[in-house]
């Protein structure tokens, strides 16, 4: 239930009685228990309009609303803060709403179409820990929008194009490698190909020629490229399935899928006089900045920005999205700021379309350094997940009370749940300090602690079935029960605020 919406309406009606029409009414949860359950601090903003003391205005509002049976107390504090305490019987009466299938959370009355762009790994490589946060945060955001009633379109903007594939094809051709190689082998081949590319100008030239052939639709190049992509997507799907993430092939909208649209994107900016030539490159300049957004290189090649603009055009004009969320780490903030501004200037995103960069911090080890393997290599995401499940299994097996099948199921639930919750429980914009001991602890704000509490609660409820007690309305007998009941009823407001 929307408690804040009810309180907002009550205060709005009171202000109308005072001759005030305001659409900017904000009710907040009280910061301390002594301030009640909720607060309204708008009286101070109204003082100038009403030519009155803010405390007098707050008292007038209090006199009007205190007769409403929803409140047990309405008081004025300080220069004009309105403290609102809900009646316990009101809380108890509404608590059963939390038992319905939506936990008392109403769907939006005005749903929209939302695109959430997340995960987006590069192909011909295994996913690594750098993909964990985008994948988990992005899927959670998509789930949240979906639960609240919006139409969600998940987009996995995979990196499946560019010079790296020319390098791989050249390496395969010269070394007689098979296209059905394992992904781990592909990754090693890529490292060797990159070393050749950097050290051997002739190899680099051939790699670039293969890129041109690939772009031109050469059958042999496309066959190899398709095999690389298929093998990579199989690996990604295995990771997504293990994490319980709702990404599959239907969500894949690859970088290469926009290839035929890129020239038109450049033309759109040229026709409207938005882009200009600078050192033979097509650039979009922004007021107050010396760094332009380059959409076409001097050699005619396109860049990530061009593809991102084509994606926005597709998502708004073809998919009809009214909100587009990019779940990408904070280091790309300037890039998206420029891309969004360019998309609005050219008309791809109108004023009624919301473009958002959902930025997050990077993953660090306990010493505050980038999270790496012992030898300084990149940690593979699949290895991290497997290690989390193994550590969970080791902890749970100490109880010595589960069958092997039960142990595996619980280890998976705890291991994956701990990985996801450890990420989601912190401020997403902060850098994430990864610590196995904290993540799998039974103390503190951890998944394992909550899962254990959940199991204990279920045990109590199962035993309670033997007690034949039926209550039409829950009883709230002390302050702790009251606080818990109110917290349950605020789920609706919490999800909408998120």
JOPEBEL-V225290 format. One record per backbone hydrogen bond with DSSP energy under -1.0 kcal/mol. CO is the residue of the C=O (numbers start at 0). NH is the residue of the N-H. Records with the same first field share a line. If there is no record, write none. Layout:
CO: NH  NH
This chain:
0: 2
1: 5
2: 6
3: 7
4: 8
5: 9
6: 10
7: 11
8: 12
9: 13
10: 14
11: 15
12: 16
13: 17
14: 19
15: 18
27: 38
31: 34
32: 35
36: 29
37: 83
38: 27
39: 81
41: 45
45: 49
46: 51
52: 56
53: 57
54: 58
55: 59
56: 60
57: 61
58: 62
59: 63
60: 64
61: 65
64: 67
67: 70
69: 86
72: 84
74: 82
76: 79  80
80: 76
81: 39
82: 74
83: 36  37
84: 71  72
86: 90
87: 91
88: 92
89: 93
90: 94
93: 96
94: 97
95: 98
96: 99
99: 102
101: 104
111: 150
112: 321  322
113: 152
114: 324
115: 154
116: 326
117: 119
120: 158
126: 380
127: 130
128: 131
130: 134
131: 135
132: 136
133: 137
134: 138
135: 139
136: 140
137: 141
138: 142
139: 143
140: 144
141: 145
142: 146
143: 147
144: 149
145: 148
147: 107
150: 113
152: 115
154: 117
155: 157  252
157: 159  254
158: 122
161: 164
162: 166
163: 167
164: 168
165: 169
166: 170
167: 171
168: 172
169: 173
170: 174
171: 175  176
177: 180
181: 185
182: 186
183: 187
184: 188
185: 189
186: 190
187: 191
188: 192
189: 193
190: 194
191: 195
192: 196
193: 197
194: 198
195: 199
199: 203
200: 204
201: 205
202: 206
203: 207
204: 208
205: 209
206: 210
207: 211
208: 212
209: 213
210: 214
211: 215
212: 217
213: 216
217: 221
218: 222
219: 223
220: 224
221: 225
222: 226
223: 227
224: 228
225: 229
226: 230
227: 231
228: 232
229: 233
230: 234
231: 235
232: 236
233: 237
234: 238
235: 239
236: 240
237: 241
238: 242
239: 244
244: 246
247: 250
248: 251
250: 155
254: 257
255: 258
257: 260
260: 264
261: 265
262: 266
263: 267
264: 268
265: 269
266: 270
267: 271
268: 273  274
269: 272
275: 282
277: 280
280: 277
281: 294  295
282: 275
283: 292
285: 288
292: 283
295: 281
296: 299
300: 296
302: 306
303: 307
304: 308
305: 309
306: 310
307: 311
308: 312
309: 313
310: 314
311: 315
312: 316
313: 317  318
314: 320
321: 353
322: 114
323: 355
324: 116
325: 327  357
328: 331
329: 332
331: 335
332: 336
333: 337
334: 338
335: 339
336: 340
337: 341
338: 342
339: 343
340: 344
341: 345
342: 347  348
349: 352
353: 323
355: 325
356: 358
359: 329
361: 431
362: 370
363: 433
364: 367
368: 364
372: 375
376: 372
378: 128
379: 383
380: 384
381: 385
382: 386
383: 387
384: 388
385: 389
386: 390
387: 391
388: 392
389: 393
390: 394
391: 395
392: 396
395: 398
402: 406
403: 407
404: 408
405: 409
406: 410
407: 411
408: 412
409: 413
410: 414
411: 415
412: 416
413: 417
414: 418
415: 419
416: 420
417: 421
418: 422
419: 423
420: 424
426: 429
427: 360
431: 363
434: 438
435: 439
437: 440
443: 445
445: 449
446: 450
447: 451
448: 452
449: 453
450: 454
451: 455
452: 456
453: 457
454: 458
455: 459
456: 460
457: 461
458: 462
459: 463
462: 465
463: 466
466: 468
477: 481
478: 482
479: 483
480: 484
481: 485
482: 486
483: 487
484: 488
487: 490
489: 493
490: 494
491: 495
492: 496
493: 497
